[in-house]
């Protein structure tokens, strides 16, 4: 089964639709092709958790980045047991962000919320990429873009692949998520 995450998470890609596809898959593996600028942290974490739950139940999860897997889409990418990046794709990671307004008390609360979200992202990247907390924190603070080779070298991806192979996976999908 192939799931396409094409577009902004929370808008063109809804967690509820992706979770329905994940839950319906009874086969041994799930392939997820990602081409997304990111989007909603909450919806992205729900997709990540659902994919990891499927992996815990014995399904092999393969994620592939086509074009770009940025922001929360890079977290969805990290759900893969096998994580491949196409030749010219990029991963981008950064601290959680929000459009904020309000008084100083509301903004203090928002900072606590963002700190909590950052910690969740750090835990996932550290666990899945196998790199230190300090290194992940520095990459997030810098808003880091990684080429396919850099993503593999840093442990975010497990391999690099030819773009045509990913397009073939996408073309097999009859009903894309978006």
PENOR-V873206 format. One record per residue. RES is the residue in three letters. OMEGA is omega in whole degrees, 0 to 359 (NA if undefined). D_CENTER is the distance of its C-alpha to the mean C-alpha in whole Angstrom. Layout:
BEGIN
res=[RES & RES]
omega=[OMEGA & OMEGA]
d_center=[D_CENTER & D_CENTER]
END
This chain:
BEGIN
res=[UNK & UNK & UNK & UNK & UNK & UNK & UNK & UNK & UNK & UNK & UNK & UNK & UNK & UNK & UNK & UNK & UNK & UNK & UNK & UNK & UNK & UNK & UNK & UNK & UNK & UNK & UNK & UNK & UNK & UNK & UNK & UNK & UNK & UNK & UNK & UNK & UNK & UNK & UNK & UNK & UNK & UNK & UNK & UNK & UNK & UNK & UNK & UNK & UNK & UNK & UNK & UNK & UNK & UNK & UNK & UNK & UNK & UNK & UNK & UNK & UNK & UNK & UNK & UNK & UNK & UNK & UNK & UNK & UNK & UNK & UNK & UNK & UNK & UNK & UNK & UNK & UNK & UNK & UNK & UNK & UNK & UNK & UNK & UNK & UNK & UNK & UNK & UNK & UNK & UNK & UNK & UNK & UNK & UNK & UNK & UNK & UNK & UNK & UNK & UNK & UNK & UNK & UNK & UNK & UNK & UNK & UNK & UNK & UNK & UNK & UNK & UNK & UNK & UNK & UNK & UNK & UNK & UNK & UNK & UNK & UNK & UNK & UNK & UNK & UNK & UNK & UNK & UNK & UNK & UNK & UNK & UNK & UNK & UNK & UNK & UNK & UNK & UNK & UNK & UNK & UNK & UNK & UNK & UNK & UNK & UNK & UNK & UNK & UNK & UNK & UNK & UNK & UNK & UNK & UNK & UNK & UNK & UNK & UNK & UNK & UNK & UNK & UNK & UNK & UNK & UNK & UNK & UNK & UNK & UNK & UNK & UNK & UNK & UNK & UNK & UNK & UNK & UNK]
omega=[178 & 176 & 178 & 174 & 183 & 179 & 184 & 179 & 182 & 177 & 179 & 180 & 181 & 180 & 182 & 180 & 179 & 179 & 177 & 179 & 180 & 182 & 181 & 184 & 180 & 181 & 183 & 184 & 175 & 176 & 180 & 177 & 187 & 170 & 190 & 175 & 182 & 180 & 186 & 178 & 183 & 181 & 178 & 178 & 177 & 178 & 178 & 182 & 180 & 178 & 179 & 176 & 177 & 178 & 179 & 178 & 173 & 178 & 177 & 181 & 176 & 177 & 182 & 178 & 179 & 182 & 180 & 168 & 187 & 172 & 183 & 176 & 177 & 175 & 176 & 177 & 183 & 179 & 184 & 168 & 172 & 183 & 182 & 180 & 178 & 186 & 187 & 179 & 176 & 166 & 176 & 178 & 178 & 175 & 176 & 180 & 180 & 170 & 187 & 169 & 178 & 179 & 187 & 179 & 178 & 180 & 175 & 178 & 179 & 178 & 177 & 179 & 179 & 177 & 178 & 177 & 178 & 181 & 177 & 179 & 180 & 180 & 180 & 181 & 180 & 181 & 188 & 181 & 179 & 178 & 188 & 176 & 181 & 180 & 179 & 180 & 179 & 179 & 178 & 180 & 182 & 190 & 190 & 171 & 180 & 172 & 178 & 180 & 180 & 180 & 177 & 182 & 181 & 178 & 179 & 177 & 178 & 180 & 176 & 181 & 177 & 181 & 182 & 178 & 179 & 178 & 178 & 177 & 179 & 183 & 176 & 183 & 183 & 182 & 180 & 180 & 186 & NA]
d_center=[18 & 15 & 13 & 12 & 9 & 12 & 12 & 12 & 10 & 13 & 15 & 15 & 12 & 14 & 12 & 16 & 16 & 13 & 14 & 18 & 17 & 15 & 18 & 20 & 19 & 22 & 22 & 21 & 18 & 15 & 13 & 10 & 10 & 8 & 10 & 9 & 10 & 8 & 10 & 11 & 10 & 12 & 11 & 7 & 8 & 11 & 8 & 7 & 11 & 12 & 11 & 12 & 15 & 15 & 15 & 18 & 20 & 20 & 18 & 16 & 13 & 12 & 9 & 10 & 9 & 12 & 13 & 10 & 7 & 7 & 7 & 5 & 3 & 3 & 3 & 2 & 4 & 5 & 7 & 9 & 13 & 13 & 10 & 12 & 12 & 15 & 18 & 17 & 14 & 12 & 9 & 10 & 10 & 12 & 14 & 13 & 16 & 18 & 21 & 24 & 27 & 30 & 33 & 32 & 32 & 29 & 27 & 28 & 26 & 23 & 23 & 23 & 20 & 18 & 19 & 18 & 14 & 14 & 15 & 13 & 10 & 13 & 13 & 10 & 10 & 14 & 14 & 11 & 12 & 16 & 17 & 19 & 18 & 20 & 19 & 15 & 17 & 19 & 16 & 14 & 18 & 18 & 15 & 14 & 14 & 14 & 15 & 15 & 18 & 17 & 13 & 15 & 18 & 16 & 14 & 11 & 11 & 14 & 16 & 16 & 17 & 20 & 18 & 21 & 20 & 16 & 18 & 21 & 18 & 17 & 21 & 21 & 19 & 22 & 21 & 17 & 15 & 16]
END
